[in-house]
């Protein structure tokens, strides 16, 4: 009987259909070599990455073959209840609790090989279209789905948004790009925290759940996460997007306080609050966030 691993995946993926039976192809087939048993990698160890590797995490300490493509990934033992797969700008990260064997980790990777490669291809395509912001007087960026313009106002005591959607920054006209970037980011994060708390307080009673703590995330590939203890993490960059997208992520994470999975029961919780959640999720998948590096 197959070990029922709960795979924690990017919540933007649509609900998965029941898995098809595992292929009976020989494990020695060149297209899908059987994984060799090996001890857990040490935290600072790295694998030698072949030139033909398809995905290579800069801190990779294990590798595998997915759909015929070599993948070098970062493997970590963490305190959690399930195996977690995260595809981000650096590549693939796999996190697993101590009681899960490496064989079970490899099985999970093989079951989700197509998903990993597809997410990596989508991420690479999005990276091509990322809009670079010029941190200067008059530059524009999105706030709640509409552009605002940056203006340096040394006479201001603090940064604030006026009625003309101008963000007045309390900086001298000689401010460097890094100073402007940091001031804008600080303002956006303050606004994000206020808005996210308002939306959590709005939806939580409707869903019969109670959140305990909100923290802002700076993740490069996840919009949010939720824990069984009621802790919610939301990516502060959501503040760039339309309110409809923000509400979708908020409802999605609150729904995890009812169902810590992406089962049909979970999606029913989301649909009861947002009947158009499928359209919202599809729109969210197309979003490219500004590069704050």
C-alpha positions, 0 to 999 in steps of 0.5 A: 500500500502506498505511503499516503504522503501529504504533499504541501505544494504551491497553492496556485496549482489546481486541485489534483486528480487522483494519482494514476497507478505507478508505472511498472517500467524497470527501475534500471531503465536509463530514462528513470534510474532507481535512486541509490540509498544514501545517508542524509546530507550534512547541512553544508554538504553540496553535490557535484552538479553535472553540466547537463543538469536541468535545475541546479539549486546553488546550495544543492546537497542531493540530486535526482532524475525527474522525467528524464531531467537531472535535478540538483536540489536543496534537502532539509530536515525540518519540524513539520508534518509532511514533505514540502516541495518549493520551486523558487528562483534558486531552484527546488527545495525539499523539506521533510520531517525526521521520520520520513525516509529518503526513499519516501522523499524520492517517491514523492519527488517521482510522483511530482516530477512533472509538477516540479518541471512545469513550475520551474518552466513557468517561473523561468518564463515569468522571470523574463517579464519582470519589470525593473523599477528605476528608483528615482523621482517620478518612477511608478509602481503598482499599489493595489492594482493601480500605478502610483508615482514617487516624489521626493519631498524633504519637507515631509515628516513621513512618507504618505500617499496623496489624493493624486496617487503620489507617494510623497517620500520624506527624503532629500532630492539627493537621495540615492536609489537604494534609499528610495527603494528602502523608503518605498518598501518600508511604506508598502510593508506598513500598508500591507500589514494594516490591510492584511489584518483588516481582511483577515478580521473580515473573513475569519468570522465568516469562515468560523476560524480564528487566526492568532498571528500575522507575519509578513513574508519576503518569499520569492515564490509563495504568496502565503502560508498557514499553520495549525496554531493559527499563525498566518504568513502573507507575502507583503508584495501582495500589496502591489495587486488588486484587492480581489487577488489579496482577498483570494490569498487571505481566504485561501490561507484561512481555509487551511485553518479548517483543512490543512491540505488541498483536498475537495473539502478545502476547496469547498471552504474557499468556494463557499466564501469566494465562488469565483475563486478559480478565476481569481487564482488564474489571474494571480498566476499571471502576476509578475512582481517587481524585482526589489533586488 
